[in-house]
Amino acid sequence: MDINIFDLNGKISGKLELPEIFNEPVRQDLILRAVLSENSFKLQPQGSYRFAGMETSAVYVGRMNAYRTGRHMGIAIRPREKLGGGVQGKVKRIPSTRKGRRAHPHKTEKILAEKINKKEYQRGIISAIADTLNFGNGKIQNLPIIVNDSIESLSKTKDVLKLFNALNLHQYLETKVRIRKGIRRSSKQRQYKKTALIIVKNNSSILKAAGNIAGLDVCTTKSISANLLAPGGNSNRLVIWSESAIKNIEEDIKILKINK
């Protein structure tokens, strides 16, 4: 199956045979598995101070007829501060008290990373690439969209926007800024929807130029990931390929490993 190749003006400059990777079956379970594994490696181990809430003079005395036991005094038998003269102080140490220890604190030894087999991860990437042909539910013709290698030489953001206008894809870029209120403060935070993805072969100037557009991501074939192809694990994206990138994608997928 031959696919059109466009230039920077949106005109057809040639044709290219579609790689077999786009004919692979779409496995949504593998895509989600790869995305969850990627996200788990971004988690940072958390832990609390070992003696948090325990640095106090309070002790627990539960024996009968023992000094400071608190029995037969009409008060609960809990760890209490030592105030001198046998006076019972405030209850400390236990989670239900003020400034007491946490009931179930985070533990640094907990394993947060969800490992995935190399071949399983690669199959998830392949499924995500094949799923990009379903973008728009048939509204866009001639998927995938391929642009000749001149796209990698773009160095200005306005040139990238002109390319989307020439390809009649400007409506798929994020134009509306969604403002949400901060959780712990009254400030406002900007949110952008993940819209399009540009995949190139080499580290070129377009990596910076396209990165300035909200919701638009750009990467090389060797840095491609499941989160870029299918944000959240259950949705595909509009992907624009450079000619060299789509020619070498099958070779670069074979050496692709998850970043640990």
C-alpha positions as CSV (number, residue, x, y, z in Angstrom):
1,M,0.0,0.0,0.0
2,D,1.5,3.3,-1.1
3,I,1.1,6.4,1.0
4,N,1.5,10.0,-0.2
5,I,4.5,12.1,1.0
6,F,3.9,15.8,1.4
7,D,6.3,18.7,1.3
8,L,6.2,21.8,3.6
9,N,3.6,23.5,1.4
10,G,1.2,20.6,1.7
11,K,1.7,19.3,-1.8
12,I,2.3,15.7,-2.7
13,S,6.0,15.2,-3.5
14,G,6.2,11.4,-3.8
15,K,4.9,8.0,-2.5
16,L,6.1,5.5,0.0
17,E,5.2,1.9,0.7
18,L,3.6,1.6,4.1
19,P,5.8,-0.5,6.5
20,E,4.4,-3.8,7.7
21,I,4.4,-2.5,11.3
22,F,1.1,-0.6,10.6
23,N,-0.6,-3.9,9.6
24,E,0.0,-5.5,13.0
25,P,-3.1,-6.2,15.2
26,V,-3.9,-3.6,17.8
27,R,-3.6,-4.9,21.4
28,Q,-5.1,-2.4,23.8
29,D,-4.0,-4.5,26.7
30,L,-0.4,-4.3,25.7
31,I,-0.6,-0.6,25.1
32,L,-2.0,0.0,28.6
33,R,0.6,-2.4,30.1
34,A,3.4,-0.4,28.5
35,V,2.0,2.9,29.6
36,L,1.5,1.8,33.2
37,S,5.1,0.4,33.3
38,E,6.5,3.7,32.0
39,N,4.6,5.7,34.6
40,S,5.7,3.5,37.4
41,F,9.4,4.2,36.8
42,K,8.6,7.9,37.3
43,L,7.4,7.3,40.9
44,Q,9.7,8.4,43.6
45,P,10.1,6.3,46.8
46,Q,8.7,8.1,49.9
47,G,9.3,7.6,53.5
48,S,8.9,9.3,56.9
49,Y,11.4,9.9,59.7
50,R,12.0,6.7,61.6
51,F,11.3,8.2,65.0
52,A,8.5,10.6,63.9
53,G,6.0,11.0,66.8
54,M,8.1,8.8,69.1
55,E,10.6,11.3,70.5
56,T,8.8,12.0,73.8
57,S,9.1,11.0,77.4
58,A,5.7,9.1,77.3
59,V,5.9,5.4,78.1
60,Y,3.2,2.7,78.4
61,V,2.8,1.1,81.8
62,G,0.2,-1.7,81.8
63,R,1.1,-3.8,84.8
64,M,-1.1,-4.0,87.9
65,N,0.0,-2.0,90.9
66,A,2.9,-0.5,89.0
67,Y,4.0,3.2,89.4
68,R,2.4,5.4,86.7
69,T,0.1,2.6,85.6
70,G,-3.0,4.8,85.7
71,R,-5.2,2.0,86.8
72,H,-8.1,2.7,89.1
73,M,-7.7,6.5,88.3
74,G,-10.6,6.8,85.8
75,I,-8.3,7.4,82.8
76,A,-7.4,5.3,79.8
77,I,-4.3,3.3,80.0
78,R,-2.2,4.8,77.2
79,P,1.4,6.0,76.8
80,R,1.6,9.2,78.8
81,E,4.2,11.8,79.4
82,K,6.3,11.8,82.5
83,L,5.7,15.0,84.4
84,G,7.2,14.1,87.7
85,G,5.6,13.3,91.1
86,G,3.5,10.6,89.6
87,V,1.4,13.1,87.6
88,Q,-0.1,11.7,84.4
89,G,0.6,13.8,81.4
90,K,-0.9,13.9,77.9
91,V,-1.2,10.7,75.8
92,K,1.6,10.5,73.1
93,R,3.2,8.1,70.6
94,I,0.0,6.4,69.3
95,P,-1.6,7.4,66.0
96,S,-4.8,8.6,67.6
97,T,-3.1,11.4,69.6
98,R,-1.9,14.8,68.8
99,K,1.6,14.8,67.3
100,G,1.6,11.0,67.5
101,R,3.1,8.7,64.9
102,R,1.4,7.9,61.7
103,A,-0.6,4.7,61.6
104,H,0.7,3.4,58.3
105,P,3.6,5.5,57.0
106,H,5.2,5.2,53.6
107,K,8.1,2.8,53.3
108,T,11.1,3.4,51.2
109,E,11.7,-0.3,50.6
110,K,8.3,-0.7,48.8
111,I,8.8,-1.7,45.2
112,L,7.0,0.9,43.0
113,A,8.4,0.0,39.6
114,E,6.3,-2.3,37.5
115,K,8.7,-4.1,35.3
116,I,7.8,-5.3,31.8
117,N,9.5,-7.7,29.5
118,K,11.5,-6.1,26.6
119,K,9.6,-8.0,23.9
120,E,6.2,-7.2,25.6
121,Y,7.1,-3.6,25.7
122,Q,8.1,-3.5,22.1
123,R,4.8,-5.2,21.1
124,G,3.0,-2.5,23.0
125,I,4.8,0.2,21.1
126,I,4.0,-1.6,17.8
127,S,0.3,-1.9,18.7
128,A,0.3,1.8,19.6
129,I,1.8,2.7,16.2
130,A,-0.7,0.6,14.4
131,D,-3.5,2.2,16.4
132,T,-2.6,5.6,15.0
133,L,-4.3,4.7,11.7
134,N,-7.6,4.8,13.6
135,F,-7.3,8.4,14.5
136,G,-10.3,10.5,13.7
137,N,-12.5,7.5,13.0
138,G,-12.0,7.8,9.3
139,K,-12.3,11.6,9.0
140,I,-8.7,12.0,7.9
141,Q,-7.7,10.3,4.7
142,N,-4.2,8.9,3.8
143,L,-3.1,8.0,7.3
144,P,-0.3,8.0,8.3
145,I,0.7,11.5,7.4
146,I,4.3,11.6,6.1
147,V,6.3,14.7,5.3
148,N,9.6,14.7,3.5
149,D,12.9,15.2,5.5
150,S,12.7,19.0,5.1
151,I,10.4,18.9,8.2
152,E,13.5,18.2,10.4
153,S,15.1,21.5,9.4
154,L,12.3,23.6,10.7
155,S,13.8,25.9,13.4
156,K,10.9,28.3,14.2
157,T,7.6,27.7,15.8
158,K,5.7,29.8,13.2
159,D,7.1,27.5,10.5
160,V,5.7,24.5,12.3
161,L,2.3,26.2,12.5
162,K,2.4,27.0,8.8
163,L,3.0,23.3,8.1
164,F,-0.2,22.3,10.0
165,N,-2.1,24.9,8.1
166,A,-0.7,23.6,4.8
167,L,-1.7,20.1,5.7
168,N,-5.2,21.3,6.9
169,L,-4.5,19.9,10.4
170,H,-4.6,23.2,12.4
171,Q,-7.9,22.3,13.9
172,Y,-6.3,19.4,15.8
173,L,-4.0,21.7,17.7
174,E,-5.0,22.8,21.2
175,T,-6.2,26.4,21.0
176,K,-8.3,26.7,24.1
177,V,-6.5,27.0,27.4
178,R,-8.2,25.2,30.3
179,I,-7.7,26.9,33.6
180,R,-8.1,24.9,36.8
181,K,-7.7,26.0,40.4
182,G,-4.7,24.9,42.4
183,I,-5.3,22.2,45.0
184,R,-3.5,23.8,47.9
185,R,-3.5,27.4,46.9
186,S,-5.7,29.9,45.1
187,S,-3.5,30.1,42.1
188,K,-4.5,28.9,38.6
189,Q,-2.8,26.2,36.6
190,R,-2.9,25.8,32.9
191,Q,-3.8,22.5,31.3
192,Y,-3.4,21.5,27.7
193,K,-4.7,18.4,26.0
194,K,-2.3,16.1,24.2
195,T,-3.1,16.7,20.6
196,A,-0.5,15.8,17.9
197,L,2.9,14.1,17.8
198,I,5.7,14.6,15.4
199,I,8.3,11.8,14.9
200,V,11.6,12.5,13.2
201,K,14.7,10.5,12.7
202,N,17.5,12.7,14.0
203,N,18.0,15.2,16.8
204,S,17.3,18.3,14.8
205,S,16.1,21.9,15.3
206,I,12.4,20.9,15.1
207,L,12.7,19.3,18.6
208,K,12.8,22.8,20.1
209,A,10.6,24.6,17.5
210,A,7.6,22.2,17.9
211,G,8.1,21.9,21.6
212,N,6.9,25.5,22.1
213,I,3.3,24.6,20.9
214,A,0.9,23.6,23.7
215,G,-0.2,20.0,23.5
216,L,2.2,19.2,20.6
217,D,5.0,16.7,21.3
218,V,8.0,15.8,19.1
219,C,10.5,13.0,19.5
220,T,12.9,10.8,17.6
221,T,12.4,7.2,16.6
222,K,14.9,6.1,19.3
223,S,13.1,8.0,22.1
224,I,9.5,7.0,21.2
225,S,7.4,5.8,24.1
226,A,3.9,4.4,24.7
227,N,2.9,7.5,26.6
228,L,3.7,9.7,23.6
229,L,1.8,7.4,21.2
230,A,-1.2,6.7,23.4
231,P,-1.5,9.2,26.3
232,G,-3.3,7.5,29.2
233,G,-3.1,4.1,27.5
234,N,-6.5,4.1,25.9
235,S,-6.4,6.8,23.2
236,N,-4.4,7.3,20.0
237,R,-3.0,10.5,18.6
238,L,-2.5,12.4,15.4
239,V,1.0,11.4,14.3
240,I,3.1,13.2,11.7
241,W,6.1,11.3,10.4
242,S,9.2,12.4,8.6
243,E,10.2,10.3,5.6
244,S,13.4,8.9,7.2
245,A,11.6,8.2,10.5
246,I,9.0,6.0,9.0
247,K,11.5,4.2,6.8
248,N,13.7,3.2,9.8
249,I,11.0,2.7,12.5
250,E,11.1,-1.1,12.3
251,E,14.8,-1.2,12.9
252,D,14.7,1.3,15.7
253,I,11.8,-0.6,17.4
254,K,14.0,-3.7,17.7
255,I,16.6,-1.9,19.9
256,L,14.0,0.1,21.9
257,K,14.1,-0.4,25.7
258,I,12.0,1.1,28.4
259,N,13.8,3.9,30.3
260,K,14.6,2.7,33.9
